[in-house]
């Protein structure tokens, strides 16, 4: 008000200055006002006596002029808008006025969507009772509607220029603050005639959190504990990678199984040998997603992850480092893995540590890299005494693997070939509690001639600095195949395996179930900030209790950085032919592209009949009650070969259901901890359909068969109806068609043996 008064004092066009001064002088004298303006700013006054109230008054001429001024101001305001009517802004105080938003929408050829227009007058104009009884919001729903329209208009040029394409549809949806790659399923139908289920992929997006350890090198010249960690330097440590051995199969248990079906025992019992409980005793894999800043003062060589052991003998008494994974930048960027797992001291006669290197790989380029290393134990791959170790890294863009580098090497872990001296698979004074994973700077004790601590080993093996960001830290008691790992690269949310009926995390009784996911520390955590002591607990989503502990962070601070990642996953809608990829090269020179796209060797002069497309103009936007469930289900598959076998084997046609699907279904639903809530999802769909659905219809081509915005109620991917064929009797002899033996043979043939 002070600023406005100062402005009025200097404003020559104030309406009261357009009238001769003597009229106000006469009014002042006639009404006995103390000033020419009268008492226009005087507050309401009076006592409790009825009729004693007095309003602040003004000269009659002033009141008359102000009525005119209001009318002229409205005209001027509208006139001033003509220069800004085509210039929307994110700020309601700039650009086009809210009154012209509908006009501007029609100017660009769109009917304004009916956003929030079904609200009551109190809700729409005043924001009253919008979230329940007597619950108000700060702004009215009219203001919210105008803000959504502004965002549509700001992005309208992109929508119009790409009109008729999928990008235009997604651009319109993003403009209102909704990510179409996360919330809904946009379906373009069609694809090649010949395909396998795993080749059908869906483009998706997720918001990927990364935990930032950029202060990890701050332990230099600082006090450290007995393990070499500084309380002022961020670092992450996993739980011990060990547990009671309850599964039969590989790796062959050294001890006997006891306590069958008793408290603490399993279906087969629990092994009596502690070494059997080491998750590193067989084959194993570690993987994580790494990202480094592209600028700053950071170490050229950094430790991505280490595997430590603890025990009563040195160096395990102060944490013995068995494996160290390094990333190196500079003129010759590379990734290097150091590993030495024998408990023998390092001497000239003993084997040197394993050194594996991927040259020419610059993981410090600011991109997201999936980096993995692991072990295939000798008896898992059929060798006598040498295990095979692998080192892999790759990055994807929009669901396609953009760069991939892999290496593997045989390595005899113990010079004498004695498995009892391999710390990965033997519990003892060098490995009392089991191995664990450590990430972050640490002062290692150098000079002890065991593991990677010997002064005779390259000093790089003891580098521990880490200044990057990390997500999706996982450990498997299984050597992941390249196929499984590549699916994890394409889909960061995937923990898929080729045989989920045996190796998915929640099947613990079948033979071979020891080989499964043991730790899944996704950074999509329920708690994203450190506590008052600078610590954070990173939940293990495998539900095995292998939680990671972060320490040395700044107290009470949010530790995560968020980034949107575009990826592709195996399509959960494998029953319907839909494919968003309309560009399908059929021949390549590169063998890697041939395998990646299922193409032929170039040159190819004619399209094979089975490769001819069956694209059709159908298009729909679906909100499915099982969409989120289906997208989580496909994360258990590295390929859909299991589904292919479960529903495609010839003998299944005579069965009344799909037995293999039942196994997969029971395995997956052990993962869920509570029921899925669909109510809020349905309410969101109703709003979207009524508000944004009409806008979508205006940006698609006329030739497109738009099936609308649909709320789909459908079974999930592992649930399907079955038609049972009844002509199975023709495959067995007449003497067996009616007796018990024939029934049993028939049921064996159908793949469903019933207990009598």
Long-range contacts (C-beta under 8 A, 24 or more apart in sequence): 15-65, 15-66, 15-68, 15-69, 15-72, 16-62, 16-65, 19-61, 19-65, 23-61, 24-59, 24-61, 24-62, 27-59, 27-60, 27-61, 28-59, 31-57, 31-59, 33-59, 37-62, 38-62, 88-150, 88-153, 88-154, 89-150, 89-154, 90-150, 90-151, 90-154, 92-143, 92-146, 92-147, 92-150, 95-150, 96-153, 98-146, 101-146, 101-149, 101-150, 101-153, 102-149, 104-153, 105-149, 105-152, 105-153, 108-153, 108-156, 108-160, 109-160, 109-698, 110-156, 110-695, 110-698, 111-694, 111-698, 112-149, 113-149, 113-152, 113-691, 113-692, 113-694, 113-695, 114-690, 114-691, 114-694, 115-145, 115-148, 115-149, 115-691, 115-692, 116-141, 116-142, 116-144, 116-145, 116-691, 117-145, 118-690, 148-176, 148-177, 148-691, 151-175, 151-176, 151-177, 152-176, 152-695, 159-699, 163-699, 164-699, 164-700, 164-701, 166-580, 168-699, 168-700, 169-621, 169-696, 169-699, 169-700, 172-692, 172-695, 172-696, 172-699, 173-692, 173-696, 176-691, 176-692, 178-688, 178-692, 179-205, 179-564, 181-205, 181-566, 182-206, 182-207, 183-623, 183-684, 184-621, 184-622, 184-623, 184-627, 184-688, 185-573, 185-621, 185-622, 185-623, 185-624, 185-627, 186-580, 186-619, 186-620, 186-621, 186-622, 187-573, 187-576, 187-578, 187-618, 187-619, 187-620, 187-621, 187-622, 188-578, 188-579, 188-580, 188-582, 188-618, 188-619, 189-576, 189-577, 189-578, 189-579, 189-615, 189-616, 189-618, 189-619, 190-577, 190-578, 190-579, 190-613, 190-614, 190-615, 190-616, 190-618, 191-577, 191-578, 191-579, 191-613, 191-614, 191-615, 192-579, 192-584, 192-610, 192-611, 192-612, 192-613, 192-614, 193-609, 193-610, 193-611, 193-612, 193-613, 193-614, 194-608, 194-610, 194-611, 196-598, 196-640, 196-644, 197-570, 197-574, 197-639, 197-640, 197-641, 197-643, 197-644, 198-570, 198-639, 198-640, 198-641, 199-598, 200-570, 200-571, 200-573, 200-574, 200-577, 200-578, 200-579, 201-399, 201-490, 201-568, 201-569, 201-570, 201-571, 201-581, 202-568, 202-569, 202-570, 202-571, 202-572, 202-573, 202-580, 203-398, 203-399, 203-566, 203-567, 203-568, 203-580, 204-399, 204-491, 204-566, 204-567, 204-568, 204-569, 204-631, 205-564, 205-565, 205-566, 205-567, 206-492, 206-493, 206-564, 206-565, 206-567, 207-562, 207-563, 207-564, 207-565, 208-289, 208-368, 208-471, 208-492, 208-523, 208-562, 208-563, 208-564, 208-565, 209-471, 209-523, 209-524, 209-525, 209-528, 209-560, 209-561, 209-562, 210-289, 210-291, 210-469, 210-470, 210-471, 210-523, 210-560, 210-561, 210-562, 210-563, 211-236, 211-469, 211-470, 211-471, 211-523, 211-538, 211-550, 211-559, 211-560, 212-469, 212-559, 212-560, 212-561, 213-439, 213-440, 213-466, 213-467, 213-468, 213-469, 213-470, 214-293, 214-296, 214-467, 214-468, 214-469, 215-467, 215-552, 215-553, 215-554, 216-440, 216-441, 216-465, 216-466, 216-467, 217-298, 217-299, 217-441, 217-465, 217-466, 217-467, 218-441, 218-552, 219-441, 219-442, 219-443, 219-552, 220-441, 224-442, 224-443, 226-318, 227-318, 227-319, 227-442, 228-318, 228-319, 228-442, 228-443, 228-444, 228-445, 229-440, 229-442, 229-443, 229-551, 229-552, 230-441, 230-443, 230-552, 231-534, 231-551, 231-552, 232-552, 233-440, 233-441, 233-552, 234-440, 234-550, 234-551, 234-552, 234-553, 235-438, 235-439, 235-440, 235-441, 235-442, 235-550, 235-551, 235-552, 236-437, 236-438, 236-439, 236-440, 236-470, 236-473, 236-538, 236-548, 236-549, 236-550, 236-551, 237-436, 237-437, 237-438, 237-439, 237-548, 237-549, 237-551, 238-436, 238-437, 238-438, 238-473, 238-475, 238-519, 238-521, 238-546, 238-547, 238-548, 238-549, 239-436, 239-519, 239-540, 239-545, 239-546, 239-547, 239-548, 240-433, 240-434, 240-435, 240-436, 241-278, 241-279, 241-280, 241-434, 241-435, 241-436, 241-437, 241-475, 241-477, 241-518, 241-519, 241-546, 242-277, 242-278, 242-279, 242-433, 242-434, 242-435, 243-277, 243-279, 243-518, 243-544, 244-270, 244-271, 244-277, 245-270, 245-271, 245-273, 245-276, 245-277, 245-514, 246-270, 246-271, 246-508, 247-508, 247-509, 247-511, 247-512, 247-513, 247-514, 248-511, 249-511, 249-512, 249-513, 249-514, 249-515, 250-282, 250-379, 250-380, 250-512, 250-514, 250-515, 251-276, 251-281, 251-282, 251-283, 251-377, 251-379, 251-380, 251-425, 251-514, 252-379, 266-508, 266-509, 267-508, 267-509, 268-509, 274-427, 275-425, 275-426, 275-427, 277-427, 277-434, 278-424, 278-425, 278-426, 278-427, 278-431, 278-434, 278-435, 279-434, 279-435, 279-475, 279-477, 279-518, 280-307, 280-375, 280-424, 280-425, 280-434, 280-435, 280-477, 281-424, 281-425, 281-426, 281-477, 282-377, 282-380, 282-425, 282-477, 282-478, 282-514, 282-515, 283-374, 283-375, 283-376, 283-377, 283-380, 283-477, 283-478, 283-479, 283-515, 284-374, 284-375, 284-424, 284-475, 284-476, 284-477, 284-478, 284-479, 285-372, 285-373, 285-374, 285-375, 285-474, 285-475, 285-476, 285-478, 285-479, 285-480, 285-485, 286-325, 286-372, 286-373, 286-374, 286-437, 286-473, 286-474, 286-475, 286-476, 287-370, 287-371, 287-372, 287-472, 287-473, 287-474, 287-476, 287-480, 287-485, 287-488, 288-370, 288-371, 288-372, 288-470, 288-471, 288-472, 288-473, 288-474, 289-368, 289-369, 289-370, 289-371, 289-470, 289-471, 289-472, 289-492, 290-327, 290-363, 290-368, 290-369, 290-371, 290-468, 290-469, 290-470, 291-366, 291-367, 291-368, 291-369, 291-468, 291-469, 291-470, 291-471, 291-563, 292-327, 292-363, 292-364, 292-365, 292-366, 292-467, 292-468, 292-469, 293-366, 293-467, 293-468, 294-364, 294-365, 294-366, 296-467, 298-467, 299-463, 299-465, 299-467, 300-328, 300-329, 300-330, 301-326, 301-327, 301-328, 301-329, 301-460, 301-463, 301-465, 302-326, 302-327, 302-328, 302-364, 302-463, 302-465, 302-466, 302-467, 302-468, 303-439, 303-463, 303-464, 303-465, 303-466, 304-335, 304-371, 304-439, 304-466, 305-437, 305-438, 305-439, 305-473, 306-437, 306-438, 306-439, 306-464, 307-435, 307-436, 307-437, 307-438, 308-435, 308-436, 308-437, 308-438, 309-423, 309-430, 309-431, 309-434, 309-435, 309-436, 309-451, 310-431, 310-432, 310-433, 310-436, 311-428, 311-429, 311-430, 311-431, 311-432, 311-433, 312-429, 312-432, 313-429, 313-430, 314-445, 314-448, 314-450, 315-445, 315-448, 315-450, 315-451, 315-453, 316-429, 316-430, 316-431, 316-432, 316-450, 318-445, 319-438, 319-442, 319-444, 320-423, 320-430, 320-450, 320-451, 320-453, 321-444, 321-451, 321-452, 321-453, 321-461, 321-462, 322-423, 322-424, 322-435, 322-451, 322-452, 323-373, 323-452, 324-452, 324-461, 324-462, 324-463, 324-464, 325-371, 325-373, 325-391, 326-460, 326-463, 327-363, 327-364, 327-371, 329-362, 329-364, 332-359, 332-360, 333-360, 333-361, 333-362, 333-363, 333-364, 334-358, 334-359, 334-360, 334-361, 335-361, 335-363, 335-371, 335-391, 335-393, 335-405, 336-460, 337-373, 337-389, 337-391, 338-452, 338-457, 338-458, 338-460, 338-461, 339-389, 339-411, 339-452, 340-451, 340-452, 340-457, 341-413, 341-414, 341-422, 341-423, 341-424, 341-451, 342-413, 342-414, 342-415, 342-421, 342-422, 342-423, 343-421, 343-422, 343-423, 343-426, 343-428, 343-430, 343-450, 344-414, 344-415, 344-416, 344-421, 344-450, 345-449, 345-450, 345-454, 346-449, 346-450, 346-454, 346-456, 346-457, 347-449, 349-415, 350-415, 351-412, 351-414, 351-415, 352-457, 353-452, 353-457, 353-461, 354-389, 354-409, 354-411, 355-458, 356-389, 356-391, 356-407, 356-409, 357-391, 357-407, 358-391, 358-393, 358-405, 358-406, 358-407, 360-405, 361-393, 361-403, 361-405, 363-393, 364-468, 367-395, 368-395, 368-492, 368-563, 368-565, 369-393, 369-394, 369-395, 370-394, 370-395, 370-396, 370-472, 370-485, 370-488, 370-489, 370-492, 372-480, 372-485, 372-488, 374-476, 374-479, 374-480, 375-424, 375-479, 376-479, 377-425, 377-479, 380-479, 383-410, 385-412, 385-417, 386-410, 386-411, 386-412, 386-413, 387-411, 387-412, 387-413, 390-479, 392-482, 392-485, 394-486, 394-489, 395-489, 396-489, 396-490, 396-567, 397-566, 398-566, 398-567, 398-568, 399-490, 399-491, 399-566, 399-567, 399-568, 399-569, 400-490, 400-568, 400-596, 401-486, 401-489, 401-490, 401-596, 404-486, 404-489, 404-592, 406-482, 423-451, 437-473, 437-475, 437-519, 437-548, 439-466, 439-470, 439-473, 440-464, 440-466, 440-552, 441-465, 441-466, 469-561, 470-523, 471-522, 471-523, 472-521, 472-522, 472-523, 473-519, 473-521, 473-538, 473-548, 474-517, 474-519, 474-520, 474-521, 475-517, 475-518, 475-519, 475-546, 476-515, 476-516, 476-517, 476-518, 477-514, 477-515, 477-516, 477-518, 478-503, 478-515, 478-516, 478-517, 481-638, 483-638, 483-639, 484-638, 487-570, 487-637, 487-638, 487-639, 488-638, 490-567, 490-568, 490-569, 491-567, 491-568, 491-569, 491-570, 491-635, 492-565, 492-567, 493-522, 493-567, 493-569, 493-631, 493-632, 493-635, 494-569, 494-634, 494-635, 494-638, 495-520, 495-542, 495-635, 495-636, 496-570, 496-634, 496-635, 496-636, 496-637, 496-638, 496-639, 497-636, 497-637, 497-638, 498-638, 498-639, 498-641, 498-642, 499-642, 500-636, 500-637, 500-642, 500-664, 500-667, 500-668, 501-642, 501-660, 501-663, 501-664, 501-667, 504-636, 504-667, 504-668, 505-542, 505-543, 505-544, 505-671, 506-543, 506-667, 506-668, 506-670, 506-671, 507-667, 507-670, 517-542, 517-544, 518-542, 518-544, 518-546, 519-544, 519-546, 519-548, 521-546, 521-547, 521-548, 523-560, 525-560, 528-558, 528-559, 528-560, 529-556, 529-557, 529-558, 529-559, 530-554, 530-555, 530-556, 530-557, 530-559, 531-555, 531-556, 532-556, 543-671, 569-631, 569-634, 569-635, 570-634, 570-637, 570-639, 570-640, 571-634, 572-627, 572-630, 572-631, 572-633, 572-634, 572-717, 573-630, 573-717, 574-640, 574-643, 574-717, 575-720, 577-614, 579-615, 582-615, 584-611, 584-613, 586-611, 616-705, 617-703, 617-704, 617-705, 618-704, 618-705, 618-707, 619-700, 619-704, 619-705, 619-706, 619-707, 620-706, 620-707, 620-708, 620-709, 620-710, 621-693, 621-696, 621-708, 621-709, 621-710, 622-709, 622-710, 622-711, 622-712, 623-681, 623-684, 623-685, 623-688, 623-709, 623-710, 623-711, 623-712, 624-711, 624-712, 624-713, 624-714, 625-678, 625-681, 625-682, 625-711, 625-712, 625-713, 625-714, 626-714, 626-715, 626-716, 626-717, 628-676, 629-676, 629-716, 630-716, 630-717, 633-668, 633-716, 633-717, 633-718, 634-717, 636-664, 636-667, 636-668, 647-720, 649-751, 651-749, 651-750, 651-751, 652-750, 652-751, 653-724, 653-725, 654-724, 654-725, 654-726, 654-728, 654-746, 654-749, 654-750, 655-722, 655-724, 655-750, 655-751, 655-752, 656-722, 656-724, 656-752, 657-722, 657-752, 658-720, 658-722, 659-751, 659-752, 660-751, 661-718, 661-719, 661-720, 664-718, 665-718, 665-719, 668-718, 682-711, 685-709, 685-711
